[in-house]
Protein backbone atom coordinates (compact mmCIF):
# COMPACT_ATOMS: atom_id res chain seq x y z
CA UNK A 1 0.00 0.00 0.00
CA UNK A 2 1.37 3.37 -1.01
CA UNK A 3 0.08 5.15 2.08
CA UNK A 4 2.17 2.81 4.24
CA UNK A 5 5.27 4.66 3.05
CA UNK A 6 4.13 8.02 4.43
CA UNK A 7 5.67 7.49 7.89
CA UNK A 8 2.56 8.80 9.68
CA UNK A 9 1.51 5.97 12.03
CA UNK A 10 -1.82 7.64 12.88
CA UNK A 11 -2.75 8.06 9.22
CA UNK A 12 -1.74 4.48 8.42
CA UNK A 13 -3.84 3.14 11.30
CA UNK A 14 -6.85 5.27 10.28
CA UNK A 15 -6.72 4.13 6.67
CA UNK A 16 -6.38 0.50 7.76
CA UNK A 17 -9.43 0.81 10.04
CA UNK A 18 -11.52 2.45 7.33
CA UNK A 19 -10.45 -0.20 4.81
CA UNK A 20 -11.75 -2.90 7.17
CA UNK A 21 -15.10 -1.12 7.44
CA UNK A 22 -15.66 -1.03 3.67
CA UNK A 23 -14.21 -4.46 2.92
CA UNK A 24 -17.56 -6.04 2.02
CA UNK A 25 -18.50 -3.42 -0.54
CA UNK A 26 -14.99 -3.37 -2.02
CA UNK A 27 -14.85 -7.13 -2.40
CA UNK A 28 -18.30 -7.22 -4.02
CA UNK A 29 -17.37 -4.38 -6.38
CA UNK A 30 -14.25 -6.34 -7.36
CA UNK A 31 -16.50 -8.95 -8.96
CA UNK A 32 -17.19 -6.50 -11.80
CA UNK A 33 -14.48 -6.26 -14.48
CA UNK A 34 -15.04 -2.53 -15.02
CA UNK A 35 -14.39 -1.84 -11.33
CA UNK A 36 -11.19 -3.86 -11.34
CA UNK A 37 -10.02 -2.17 -14.53
CA UNK A 38 -10.68 1.27 -13.10
CA UNK A 39 -8.80 0.42 -9.87
CA UNK A 40 -5.86 -0.92 -11.87
CA UNK A 41 -5.70 2.22 -14.02
CA UNK A 42 -6.03 4.44 -10.94
CA UNK A 43 -3.11 2.71 -9.22
CA UNK A 44 -0.89 2.95 -12.30
CA UNK A 45 -1.73 6.65 -12.70
CA UNK A 46 -0.96 7.31 -9.02
CA UNK A 47 2.41 5.58 -9.32
CA UNK A 48 3.25 7.66 -12.41
CA UNK A 49 2.30 10.85 -10.54
CA UNK A 50 4.49 9.80 -7.60
CA UNK A 51 7.45 9.05 -9.86
CA UNK A 52 7.02 12.41 -11.56
CA UNK A 53 6.66 14.31 -8.25
CA UNK A 54 3.30 15.65 -9.43
CA UNK A 55 1.65 16.23 -6.04
CA UNK A 56 -1.52 17.97 -7.24
CA UNK A 57 -2.16 15.25 -9.81
CA UNK A 58 -1.59 12.56 -7.16
CA UNK A 59 -4.08 14.23 -4.81
CA UNK A 60 -6.72 14.48 -7.55
CA UNK A 61 -6.19 10.86 -8.60
CA UNK A 62 -6.35 9.63 -5.01
CA UNK A 63 -9.56 11.55 -4.31
CA UNK A 64 -11.15 10.17 -7.48
CA UNK A 65 -10.01 6.65 -6.59
CA UNK A 66 -11.46 6.84 -3.09
CA UNK A 67 -14.81 8.31 -4.12
CA UNK A 68 -17.70 5.94 -3.54
CA UNK A 69 -18.72 4.06 -6.64
CA UNK A 70 -22.51 4.25 -6.68
CA UNK A 71 -22.92 1.72 -9.46
CA UNK A 72 -21.56 -1.32 -7.59
CA UNK A 73 -23.26 -0.19 -4.38
CA UNK A 74 -26.61 0.03 -6.20
CA UNK A 75 -25.95 -3.46 -7.56
CA UNK A 76 -25.51 -4.73 -3.99
CA UNK A 77 -28.75 -3.11 -2.92
CA UNK A 78 -30.66 -4.38 -5.94
CA UNK A 79 -29.25 -7.89 -5.53
CA UNK A 80 -30.23 -8.03 -1.86
CA UNK A 81 -33.52 -6.19 -1.87
CA UNK A 82 -34.62 -5.79 -5.47
CA UNK A 83 -35.21 -2.51 -7.21
CA UNK A 84 -37.42 -0.11 -5.33
CA UNK A 85 -40.35 1.46 -7.11
CA UNK A 86 -40.21 5.04 -5.85
CA UNK A 87 -43.14 6.28 -7.92
CA UNK A 88 -46.06 7.45 -5.77
CA UNK A 89 -48.99 5.06 -5.49
CA UNK A 90 -52.00 6.08 -7.54
PDB file as gemmi writes it, atoms N, CA and C in Angstrom:
CRYST1    1.000    1.000    1.000  90.00  90.00  90.00 P 1                      
ATOM      1  N   UNK A   1       0.831  -1.177   0.000  1.00  0.00           N  
ATOM      2  CA  UNK A   1       0.000   0.000   0.000  1.00  0.00           C  
ATOM      3  C   UNK A   1       0.881   1.248   0.000  1.00  0.00           C  
ATOM      4  N   UNK A   2       0.566   2.155  -0.884  1.00  0.00           N  
ATOM      5  CA  UNK A   2       1.368   3.370  -1.010  1.00  0.00           C  
ATOM      6  C   UNK A   2       1.342   4.210   0.256  1.00  0.00           C  
ATOM      7  N   UNK A   3       0.185   4.296   0.897  1.00  0.00           N  
ATOM      8  CA  UNK A   3       0.076   5.150   2.079  1.00  0.00           C  
ATOM      9  C   UNK A   3       0.962   4.652   3.221  1.00  0.00           C  
ATOM     10  N   UNK A   4       1.316   3.365   3.209  1.00  0.00           N  
ATOM     11  CA  UNK A   4       2.174   2.813   4.244  1.00  0.00           C  
ATOM     12  C   UNK A   4       3.578   3.397   4.242  1.00  0.00           C  
ATOM     13  N   UNK A   5       3.941   4.057   3.165  1.00  0.00           N  
ATOM     14  CA  UNK A   5       5.270   4.656   3.052  1.00  0.00           C  
ATOM     15  C   UNK A   5       5.319   6.088   3.575  1.00  0.00           C  
ATOM     16  N   UNK A   6       4.180   6.608   4.044  1.00  0.00           N  
ATOM     17  CA  UNK A   6       4.134   8.020   4.435  1.00  0.00           C  
ATOM     18  C   UNK A   6       4.848   8.300   5.754  1.00  0.00           C  
ATOM     19  N   UNK A   7       5.000   7.281   6.612  1.00  0.00           N  
ATOM     20  CA  UNK A   7       5.675   7.490   7.888  1.00  0.00           C  
ATOM     21  C   UNK A   7       4.781   8.051   8.984  1.00  0.00           C  
ATOM     22  N   UNK A   8       3.508   8.268   8.701  1.00  0.00           N  
ATOM     23  CA  UNK A   8       2.565   8.799   9.677  1.00  0.00           C  
ATOM     24  C   UNK A   8       1.753   7.634  10.240  1.00  0.00           C  
ATOM     25  N   UNK A   9       2.137   7.157  11.431  1.00  0.00           N  
ATOM     26  CA  UNK A   9       1.511   5.973  12.028  1.00  0.00           C  
ATOM     27  C   UNK A   9       0.011   6.171  12.249  1.00  0.00           C  
ATOM     28  N   UNK A  10      -0.396   7.356  12.643  1.00  0.00           N  
ATOM     29  CA  UNK A  10      -1.824   7.638  12.878  1.00  0.00           C  
ATOM     30  C   UNK A  10      -2.613   7.544  11.576  1.00  0.00           C  
ATOM     31  N   UNK A  11      -2.082   8.116  10.515  1.00  0.00           N  
ATOM     32  CA  UNK A  11      -2.748   8.060   9.217  1.00  0.00           C  
ATOM     33  C   UNK A  11      -2.836   6.621   8.721  1.00  0.00           C  
ATOM     34  N   UNK A  12      -1.749   5.882   8.857  1.00  0.00           N  
ATOM     35  CA  UNK A  12      -1.738   4.478   8.416  1.00  0.00           C  
ATOM     36  C   UNK A  12      -2.793   3.676   9.175  1.00  0.00           C  
ATOM     37  N   UNK A  13      -2.856   3.862  10.492  1.00  0.00           N  
ATOM     38  CA  UNK A  13      -3.845   3.142  11.300  1.00  0.00           C  
ATOM     39  C   UNK A  13      -5.274   3.521  10.905  1.00  0.00           C  
ATOM     40  N   UNK A  14      -5.516   4.797  10.668  1.00  0.00           N  
ATOM     41  CA  UNK A  14      -6.854   5.269  10.285  1.00  0.00           C  
ATOM     42  C   UNK A  14      -7.279   4.674   8.949  1.00  0.00           C  
ATOM     43  N   UNK A  15      -6.396   4.687   7.982  1.00  0.00           N  
ATOM     44  CA  UNK A  15      -6.718   4.128   6.671  1.00  0.00           C  
ATOM     45  C   UNK A  15      -6.980   2.637   6.786  1.00  0.00           C  
ATOM     46  N   UNK A  16      -6.170   1.933   7.566  1.00  0.00           N  
ATOM     47  CA  UNK A  16      -6.381   0.495   7.762  1.00  0.00           C  
ATOM     48  C   UNK A  16      -7.746   0.211   8.395  1.00  0.00           C  
ATOM     49  N   UNK A  17      -8.124   0.998   9.393  1.00  0.00           N  
ATOM     50  CA  UNK A  17      -9.428   0.806  10.043  1.00  0.00           C  
ATOM     51  C   UNK A  17     -10.582   1.068   9.076  1.00  0.00           C  
ATOM     52  N   UNK A  18     -10.467   2.130   8.302  1.00  0.00           N  
ATOM     53  CA  UNK A  18     -11.520   2.445   7.331  1.00  0.00           C  
ATOM     54  C   UNK A  18     -11.599   1.379   6.244  1.00  0.00           C  
ATOM     55  N   UNK A  19     -10.455   0.860   5.828  1.00  0.00           N  
ATOM     56  CA  UNK A  19     -10.450  -0.195   4.812  1.00  0.00           C  
ATOM     57  C   UNK A  19     -11.187  -1.433   5.318  1.00  0.00           C  
ATOM     58  N   UNK A  20     -11.029  -1.749   6.597  1.00  0.00           N  
ATOM     59  CA  UNK A  20     -11.747  -2.896   7.174  1.00  0.00           C  
ATOM     60  C   UNK A  20     -13.254  -2.670   7.151  1.00  0.00           C  
ATOM     61  N   UNK A  21     -13.675  -1.433   7.399  1.00  0.00           N  
ATOM     62  CA  UNK A  21     -15.103  -1.125   7.444  1.00  0.00           C  
ATOM     63  C   UNK A  21     -15.780  -1.253   6.077  1.00  0.00           C  
ATOM     64  N   UNK A  22     -15.063  -0.986   5.009  1.00  0.00           N  
ATOM     65  CA  UNK A  22     -15.665  -1.029   3.669  1.00  0.00           C  
ATOM     66  C   UNK A  22     -15.288  -2.295   2.903  1.00  0.00           C  
ATOM     67  N   UNK A  23     -14.693  -3.251   3.577  1.00  0.00           N  
ATOM     68  CA  UNK A  23     -14.208  -4.457   2.918  1.00  0.00           C  
ATOM     69  C   UNK A  23     -15.301  -5.171   2.122  1.00  0.00           C  
ATOM     70  N   UNK A  24     -16.482  -5.318   2.690  1.00  0.00           N  
ATOM     71  CA  UNK A  24     -17.564  -6.039   2.021  1.00  0.00           C  
ATOM     72  C   UNK A  24     -17.950  -5.412   0.695  1.00  0.00           C  
ATOM     73  N   UNK A  25     -18.118  -4.121   0.691  1.00  0.00           N  
ATOM     74  CA  UNK A  25     -18.498  -3.419  -0.539  1.00  0.00           C  
ATOM     75  C   UNK A  25     -17.359  -3.492  -1.556  1.00  0.00           C  
ATOM     76  N   UNK A  26     -16.126  -3.316  -1.097  1.00  0.00           N  
ATOM     77  CA  UNK A  26     -14.987  -3.366  -2.016  1.00  0.00           C  
ATOM     78  C   UNK A  26     -14.833  -4.745  -2.627  1.00  0.00           C  
ATOM     79  N   UNK A  27     -15.017  -5.786  -1.837  1.00  0.00           N  
ATOM     80  CA  UNK A  27     -14.849  -7.126  -2.396  1.00  0.00           C  
ATOM     81  C   UNK A  27     -15.970  -7.453  -3.374  1.00  0.00           C  
ATOM     82  N   UNK A  28     -17.187  -6.989  -3.093  1.00  0.00           N  
ATOM     83  CA  UNK A  28     -18.298  -7.221  -4.020  1.00  0.00           C  
ATOM     84  C   UNK A  28     -18.068  -6.448  -5.320  1.00  0.00           C  
ATOM     85  N   UNK A  29     -17.624  -5.200  -5.186  1.00  0.00           N  
ATOM     86  CA  UNK A  29     -17.370  -4.382  -6.375  1.00  0.00           C  
ATOM     87  C   UNK A  29     -16.268  -4.992  -7.233  1.00  0.00           C  
ATOM     88  N   UNK A  30     -15.347  -5.718  -6.611  1.00  0.00           N  
ATOM     89  CA  UNK A  30     -14.252  -6.339  -7.356  1.00  0.00           C  
ATOM     90  C   UNK A  30     -14.721  -7.458  -8.273  1.00  0.00           C  
ATOM     91  N   UNK A  31     -15.953  -7.888  -8.096  1.00  0.00           N  
ATOM     92  CA  UNK A  31     -16.495  -8.946  -8.959  1.00  0.00           C  
ATOM     93  C   UNK A  31     -16.839  -8.412 -10.346  1.00  0.00           C  
ATOM     94  N   UNK A  32     -16.817  -7.109 -10.521  1.00  0.00           N  
ATOM     95  CA  UNK A  32     -17.188  -6.496 -11.795  1.00  0.00           C  
ATOM     96  C   UNK A  32     -15.930  -6.047 -12.534  1.00  0.00           C  
ATOM     97  N   UNK A  33     -15.706  -6.567 -13.729  1.00  0.00           N  
ATOM     98  CA  UNK A  33     -14.477  -6.256 -14.481  1.00  0.00           C  
ATOM     99  C   UNK A  33     -14.217  -4.762 -14.636  1.00  0.00           C  
ATOM    100  N   UNK A  34     -15.273  -3.964 -14.831  1.00  0.00           N  
ATOM    101  CA  UNK A  34     -15.037  -2.529 -15.024  1.00  0.00           C  
ATOM    102  C   UNK A  34     -14.505  -1.875 -13.755  1.00  0.00           C  
ATOM    103  N   UNK A  35     -14.904  -2.376 -12.591  1.00  0.00           N  
ATOM    104  CA  UNK A  35     -14.387  -1.841 -11.327  1.00  0.00           C  
ATOM    105  C   UNK A  35     -12.920  -2.203 -11.143  1.00  0.00           C  
ATOM    106  N   UNK A  36     -12.587  -3.435 -11.454  1.00  0.00           N  
ATOM    107  CA  UNK A  36     -11.189  -3.860 -11.339  1.00  0.00           C  
ATOM    108  C   UNK A  36     -10.303  -3.105 -12.318  1.00  0.00           C  
ATOM    109  N   UNK A  37     -10.798  -2.892 -13.520  1.00  0.00           N  
ATOM    110  CA  UNK A  37     -10.021  -2.175 -14.528  1.00  0.00           C  
ATOM    111  C   UNK A  37      -9.789  -0.731 -14.098  1.00  0.00           C  
ATOM    112  N   UNK A  38     -10.831  -0.107 -13.559  1.00  0.00           N  
ATOM    113  CA  UNK A  38     -10.677   1.275 -13.099  1.00  0.00           C  
ATOM    114  C   UNK A  38      -9.664   1.348 -11.959  1.00  0.00           C  
ATOM    115  N   UNK A  39      -9.734   0.421 -11.003  1.00  0.00           N  
ATOM    116  CA  UNK A  39      -8.800   0.420  -9.873  1.00  0.00           C  
ATOM    117  C   UNK A  39      -7.362   0.221 -10.364  1.00  0.00           C  
ATOM    118  N   UNK A  40      -7.187  -0.679 -11.318  1.00  0.00           N  
ATOM    119  CA  UNK A  40      -5.856  -0.918 -11.870  1.00  0.00           C  
ATOM    120  C   UNK A  40      -5.307   0.343 -12.534  1.00  0.00           C  
ATOM    121  N   UNK A  41      -6.130   0.984 -13.350  1.00  0.00           N  
ATOM    122  CA  UNK A  41      -5.700   2.221 -14.023  1.00  0.00           C  
ATOM    123  C   UNK A  41      -5.391   3.323 -13.007  1.00  0.00           C  
ATOM    124  N   UNK A  42      -6.253   3.433 -11.973  1.00  0.00           N  
ATOM    125  CA  UNK A  42      -6.027   4.444 -10.935  1.00  0.00           C  
ATOM    126  C   UNK A  42      -4.671   4.237 -10.268  1.00  0.00           C  
ATOM    127  N   UNK A  43      -4.369   2.990  -9.906  1.00  0.00           N  
ATOM    128  CA  UNK A  43      -3.108   2.708  -9.224  1.00  0.00           C  
ATOM    129  C   UNK A  43      -1.907   3.022 -10.121  1.00  0.00           C  
ATOM    130  N   UNK A  44      -1.990   2.642 -11.379  1.00  0.00           N  
ATOM    131  CA  UNK A  44      -0.890   2.951 -12.304  1.00  0.00           C  
ATOM    132  C   UNK A  44      -0.707   4.461 -12.462  1.00  0.00           C  
ATOM    133  N   UNK A  45      -1.817   5.188 -12.568  1.00  0.00           N  
ATOM    134  CA  UNK A  45      -1.730   6.646 -12.702  1.00  0.00           C  
ATOM    135  C   UNK A  45      -1.154   7.285 -11.439  1.00  0.00           C  
ATOM    136  N   UNK A  46      -1.510   6.765 -10.264  1.00  0.00           N  
ATOM    137  CA  UNK A  46      -0.964   7.305  -9.021  1.00  0.00           C  
ATOM    138  C   UNK A  46       0.540   7.058  -8.929  1.00  0.00           C  
ATOM    139  N   UNK A  47       0.981   5.884  -9.342  1.00  0.00           N  
ATOM    140  CA  UNK A  47       2.415   5.579  -9.315  1.00  0.00           C  
ATOM    141  C   UNK A  47       3.171   6.505 -10.274  1.00  0.00           C  
ATOM    142  N   UNK A  48       2.610   6.748 -11.461  1.00  0.00           N  
ATOM    143  CA  UNK A  48       3.248   7.661 -12.415  1.00  0.00           C  
ATOM    144  C   UNK A  48       3.352   9.076 -11.837  1.00  0.00           C  
ATOM    145  N   UNK A  49       2.282   9.520 -11.159  1.00  0.00           N  
ATOM    146  CA  UNK A  49       2.301  10.854 -10.543  1.00  0.00           C  
ATOM    147  C   UNK A  49       3.347  10.922  -9.432  1.00  0.00           C  
ATOM    148  N   UNK A  50       3.458   9.847  -8.647  1.00  0.00           N  
ATOM    149  CA  UNK A  50       4.494   9.799  -7.601  1.00  0.00           C  
ATOM    150  C   UNK A  50       5.888   9.872  -8.200  1.00  0.00           C  
ATOM    151  N   UNK A  51       6.122   9.079  -9.218  1.00  0.00           N  
ATOM    152  CA  UNK A  51       7.451   9.054  -9.858  1.00  0.00           C  
ATOM    153  C   UNK A  51       7.805  10.405 -10.468  1.00  0.00           C  
ATOM    154  N   UNK A  52       6.789  11.109 -10.943  1.00  0.00           N  
ATOM    155  CA  UNK A  52       7.020  12.414 -11.558  1.00  0.00           C  
ATOM    156  C   UNK A  52       6.932  13.577 -10.590  1.00  0.00           C  
ATOM    157  N   UNK A  53       6.767  13.273  -9.300  1.00  0.00           N  
ATOM    158  CA  UNK A  53       6.662  14.311  -8.253  1.00  0.00           C  
ATOM    159  C   UNK A  53       5.549  15.308  -8.556  1.00  0.00           C  
ATOM    160  N   UNK A  54       4.448  14.803  -9.099  1.00  0.00           N  
ATOM    161  CA  UNK A  54       3.298  15.652  -9.426  1.00  0.00           C  
ATOM    162  C   UNK A  54       2.252  15.537  -8.309  1.00  0.00           C  
ATOM    163  N   UNK A  55       2.464  16.313  -7.241  1.00  0.00           N  
ATOM    164  CA  UNK A  55       1.649  16.229  -6.036  1.00  0.00           C  
ATOM    165  C   UNK A  55       0.173  16.516  -6.298  1.00  0.00           C  
ATOM    166  N   UNK A  56      -0.126  17.599  -6.985  1.00  0.00           N  
ATOM    167  CA  UNK A  56      -1.521  17.966  -7.236  1.00  0.00           C  
ATOM    168  C   UNK A  56      -2.252  16.885  -8.024  1.00  0.00           C  
ATOM    169  N   UNK A  57      -1.564  16.333  -9.017  1.00  0.00           N  
ATOM    170  CA  UNK A  57      -2.158  15.253  -9.808  1.00  0.00           C  
ATOM    171  C   UNK A  57      -2.399  14.019  -8.928  1.00  0.00           C  
ATOM    172  N   UNK A  58      -1.435  13.705  -8.070  1.00  0.00           N  
ATOM    173  CA  UNK A  58      -1.590  12.560  -7.165  1.00  0.00           C  
ATOM    174  C   UNK A  58      -2.784  12.752  -6.234  1.00  0.00           C  
ATOM    175  N   UNK A  59      -2.941  13.952  -5.696  1.00  0.00           N  
ATOM    176  CA  UNK A  59      -4.083  14.226  -4.811  1.00  0.00           C  
ATOM    177  C   UNK A  59      -5.404  14.061  -5.556  1.00  0.00           C  
ATOM    178  N   UNK A  60      -5.478  14.598  -6.764  1.00  0.00           N  
ATOM    179  CA  UNK A  60      -6.717  14.481  -7.548  1.00  0.00           C  
ATOM    180  C   UNK A  60      -7.016  13.023  -7.879  1.00  0.00           C  
ATOM    181  N   UNK A  61      -5.993  12.278  -8.276  1.00  0.00           N  
ATOM    182  CA  UNK A  61      -6.189  10.858  -8.602  1.00  0.00           C  
ATOM    183  C   UNK A  61      -6.628  10.060  -7.376  1.00  0.00           C  
ATOM    184  N   UNK A  62      -6.009  10.347  -6.238  1.00  0.00           N  
ATOM    185  CA  UNK A  62      -6.353   9.628  -5.010  1.00  0.00           C  
ATOM    186  C   UNK A  62      -7.778   9.929  -4.595  1.00  0.00           C  
ATOM    187  N   UNK A  63      -8.168  11.189  -4.664  1.00  0.00           N  
ATOM    188  CA  UNK A  63      -9.556  11.555  -4.315  1.00  0.00           C  
ATOM    189  C   UNK A  63     -10.553  10.844  -5.235  1.00  0.00           C  
ATOM    190  N   UNK A  64     -10.260  10.844  -6.529  1.00  0.00           N  
ATOM    191  CA  UNK A  64     -11.149  10.166  -7.476  1.00  0.00           C  
ATOM    192  C   UNK A  64     -11.216   8.674  -7.182  1.00  0.00           C  
ATOM    193  N   UNK A  65     -10.073   8.092  -6.866  1.00  0.00           N  
ATOM    194  CA  UNK A  65     -10.012   6.654  -6.590  1.00  0.00           C  
ATOM    195  C   UNK A  65     -10.808   6.286  -5.341  1.00  0.00           C  
ATOM    196  N   UNK A  66     -10.792   7.151  -4.359  1.00  0.00           N  
ATOM    197  CA  UNK A  66     -11.458   6.845  -3.091  1.00  0.00           C  
ATOM    198  C   UNK A  66     -12.936   7.231  -3.067  1.00  0.00           C  
ATOM    199  N   UNK A  67     -13.391   7.946  -4.081  1.00  0.00           N  
ATOM    200  CA  UNK A  67     -14.814   8.312  -4.123  1.00  0.00           C  
ATOM    201  C   UNK A  67     -15.672   7.054  -4.158  1.00  0.00           C  
ATOM    202  N   UNK A  68     -16.805   7.104  -3.470  1.00  0.00           N  
ATOM    203  CA  UNK A  68     -17.699   5.941  -3.540  1.00  0.00           C  
ATOM    204  C   UNK A  68     -18.127   5.688  -4.974  1.00  0.00           C  
ATOM    205  N   UNK A  69     -18.293   4.448  -5.306  1.00  0.00           N  
ATOM    206  CA  UNK A  69     -18.722   4.064  -6.640  1.00  0.00           C  
ATOM    207  C   UNK A  69     -20.190   3.648  -6.546  1.00  0.00           C  
ATOM    208  N   UNK A  70     -21.091   4.557  -6.868  1.00  0.00           N  
ATOM    209  CA  UNK A  70     -22.511   4.253  -6.675  1.00  0.00           C  
ATOM    210  C   UNK A  70     -23.015   3.076  -7.489  1.00  0.00           C  
ATOM    211  N   UNK A  71     -22.413   2.815  -8.628  1.00  0.00           N  
ATOM    212  CA  UNK A  71     -22.916   1.725  -9.463  1.00  0.00           C  
ATOM    213  C   UNK A  71     -22.803   0.359  -8.778  1.00  0.00           C  
ATOM    214  N   UNK A  72     -21.609  -0.031  -8.292  1.00  0.00           N  
ATOM    215  CA  UNK A  72     -21.556  -1.316  -7.595  1.00  0.00           C  
ATOM    216  C   UNK A  72     -22.395  -1.338  -6.331  1.00  0.00           C  
ATOM    217  N   UNK A  73     -22.462  -0.221  -5.607  1.00  0.00           N  
ATOM    218  CA  UNK A  73     -23.261  -0.188  -4.384  1.00  0.00           C  
ATOM    219  C   UNK A  73     -24.731  -0.385  -4.722  1.00  0.00           C  
ATOM    220  N   UNK A  74     -25.210   0.229  -5.809  1.00  0.00           N  
ATOM    221  CA  UNK A  74     -26.607   0.029  -6.198  1.00  0.00           C  
ATOM    222  C   UNK A  74     -26.841  -1.409  -6.620  1.00  0.00           C  
ATOM    223  N   UNK A  75     -25.818  -2.049  -7.198  1.00  0.00           N  
ATOM    224  CA  UNK A  75     -25.953  -3.463  -7.557  1.00  0.00           C  
ATOM    225  C   UNK A  75     -26.120  -4.320  -6.308  1.00  0.00           C  
ATOM    226  N   UNK A  76     -25.385  -3.985  -5.249  1.00  0.00           N  
ATOM    227  CA  UNK A  76     -25.507  -4.728  -3.994  1.00  0.00           C  
ATOM    228  C   UNK A  76     -26.921  -4.589  -3.458  1.00  0.00           C  
ATOM    229  N   UNK A  77     -27.413  -3.359  -3.430  1.00  0.00           N  
ATOM    230  CA  UNK A  77     -28.752  -3.112  -2.917  1.00  0.00           C  
ATOM    231  C   UNK A  77     -29.795  -3.841  -3.746  1.00  0.00           C  
ATOM    232  N   UNK A  78     -29.689  -3.733  -5.060  1.00  0.00           N  
ATOM    233  CA  UNK A  78     -30.662  -4.384  -5.936  1.00  0.00           C  
ATOM    234  C   UNK A  78     -30.594  -5.899  -5.806  1.00  0.00           C  
ATOM    235  N   UNK A  79     -29.388  -6.434  -5.656  1.00  0.00           N  
ATOM    236  CA  UNK A  79     -29.246  -7.886  -5.528  1.00  0.00           C  
ATOM    237  C   UNK A  79     -29.859  -8.377  -4.231  1.00  0.00           C  
ATOM    238  N   UNK A  80     -29.724  -7.595  -3.167  1.00  0.00           N  
ATOM    239  CA  UNK A  80     -30.228  -8.029  -1.863  1.00  0.00           C  
ATOM    240  C   UNK A  80     -31.694  -7.743  -1.638  1.00  0.00           C  
ATOM    241  N   UNK A  81     -32.179  -6.623  -2.183  1.00  0.00           N  
ATOM    242  CA  UNK A  81     -33.524  -6.186  -1.869  1.00  0.00           C  
ATOM    243  C   UNK A  81     -34.407  -5.973  -3.090  1.00  0.00           C  
ATOM    244  N   UNK A  82     -33.861  -6.071  -4.270  1.00  0.00           N  
ATOM    245  CA  UNK A  82     -34.620  -5.793  -5.470  1.00  0.00           C  
ATOM    246  C   UNK A  82     -34.706  -4.299  -5.708  1.00  0.00           C  
ATOM    247  N   UNK A  83     -35.086  -3.924  -6.897  1.00  0.00           N  
ATOM    248  CA  UNK A  83     -35.215  -2.510  -7.214  1.00  0.00           C  
ATOM    249  C   UNK A  83     -36.453  -1.947  -6.543  1.00  0.00           C  
ATOM    250  N   UNK A  84     -36.294  -0.763  -5.988  1.00  0.00           N  
ATOM    251  CA  UNK A  84     -37.418  -0.109  -5.328  1.00  0.00           C  
ATOM    252  C   UNK A  84     -38.199   0.704  -6.347  1.00  0.00           C  
ATOM    253  N   UNK A  85     -39.505   0.627  -6.281  1.00  0.00           N  
ATOM    254  CA  UNK A  85     -40.351   1.464  -7.110  1.00  0.00           C  
ATOM    255  C   UNK A  85     -40.685   2.698  -6.296  1.00  0.00           C  
ATOM    256  N   UNK A  86     -40.042   3.810  -6.638  1.00  0.00           N  
ATOM    257  CA  UNK A  86     -40.212   5.035  -5.851  1.00  0.00           C  
ATOM    258  C   UNK A  86     -41.326   5.919  -6.372  1.00  0.00           C  
ATOM    259  N   UNK A  87     -42.037   5.482  -7.390  1.00  0.00           N  
ATOM    260  CA  UNK A  87     -43.143   6.282  -7.919  1.00  0.00           C  
ATOM    261  C   UNK A  87     -44.273   6.271  -6.894  1.00  0.00           C  
ATOM    262  N   UNK A  88     -44.953   7.397  -6.727  1.00  0.00           N  
ATOM    263  CA  UNK A  88     -46.058   7.455  -5.765  1.00  0.00           C  
ATOM    264  C   UNK A  88     -47.193   6.540  -6.195  1.00  0.00           C  
ATOM    265  N   UNK A  89     -47.825   5.947  -5.209  1.00  0.00           N  
ATOM    266  CA  UNK A  89     -48.986   5.063  -5.489  1.00  0.00           C  
ATOM    267  C   UNK A  89     -50.137   5.898  -6.019  1.00  0.00           C  
ATOM    268  N   UNK A  90     -50.874   5.324  -6.969  1.00  0.00           N  
ATOM    269  CA  UNK A  90     -51.996   6.081  -7.540  1.00  0.00           C  
ATOM    270  C   UNK A  90     -53.297   5.441  -7.174  1.00  0.00           C  
TER     271      UNK A  90                                                      
END                                                                             
